[in-house]
Amino acid sequence: MTDLPAHASPKLEPQAAPSDRPEDQSDNVSSTSGTATGGQTPALPESLLSPAFTPPATPGGTLNLDTNPTKRLHQTQAASLRHLEDPPKKAPKLLPELPHVECIVRARIPTTTGAEMFLHLYHNDLDNKEHLAIVFGNTIRSRSLDRARPGETEMDRMIRGAYVGKLHPGRVSSRFDDEKPSPSETQKKVEPPLVRIHSECYTGETAWSARCDCGEQLDEAARLMSFPVEDLSADAPLEAQSLKSDSAGGVIVYLRQEGRGIGLGEKLKAYNLQDLGSDTVEANLLLRHPADARSYGLATAILVDLGCGADMNPDGIRLLTNNPDKVRAIEGPNREVMVKERVPMIPLAWRTHGERGIKSSEIEGYLQTKISKMGHMIQ
């Protein structure tokens, strides 16, 4: 044995089995740890021996076939959310100062309803997303867009949308329109502008989802801002019927914060949790997201750029929302925007007693969660 190389296993001297070890356990160790020689077994380090007992259950490794898996999931969800049943009411999160925003381009968009709007695209120093402002009427203009830029020509200004009036073939000046403006463009603005802050919702606006009313709210906001009151249909809500003819117009600030700020992928996961029994708030929390991760500092900065801030519009704005927290959030850290009035947005199905609007069990649960857990004032 002395001729073996250095890496060979050392020779183990036979030892008698300990007298204090139970006979059955000694036999078990002998059968699993090597070949016994008569009544003796090689000595093994303690770290190679199995424990004296096996745990009755491995954590997370047992399956109770008598329990419904979905019921078990609901019990787990309830346990993880029990401490959040009555969370303390928090004020909306405000940025210490407004971000810098700049309107890069504006273009006229004729709509399928016959109305026209101007689509404004914004860049900012807070994120790299392209947020939008949908402006109805010619009285609301972007200060950053109209600002002169070094070296640009009149054609440059018209191409990026920094012009007054309307574009037409042969026009050469961005500052003067030789065509006579329509009477509606020369009316004096009396009523505060109507404003809607809308967060992107691909499923509700594009994929025809009946889980939320986001698409319906966007359409209704555009309708209210597009036409004077005499052109509104008879089933319009009272807040729309109270609008005067010269108050037609307004702004929809379209923020790219899908799924209440968690993104489309996480939002789809939340949909699956909702199908498993969670509501919209619980689903976000189970995915380790806030119930609402949105912020509105960019919206406030865009409104200020459009002349809807307190410095240029001391009469304030009329805000289309059911969320009272959004009112304070839109006003900004230093009250840069004044909200004169909150205009509610009642679901179309509720206004028409189910004859029109979205009809699904999901939308009813969605709205009830907004009221009971997020404090929305829909009724």
Summary of the structure (lengths in Angstrom):
residues: 379
radius of gyration: 33.7
end to end distance: 92.3
largest distance: 115.3
contacts: 983
relative contact order: 0.12
helix: 34%
strand: 14%
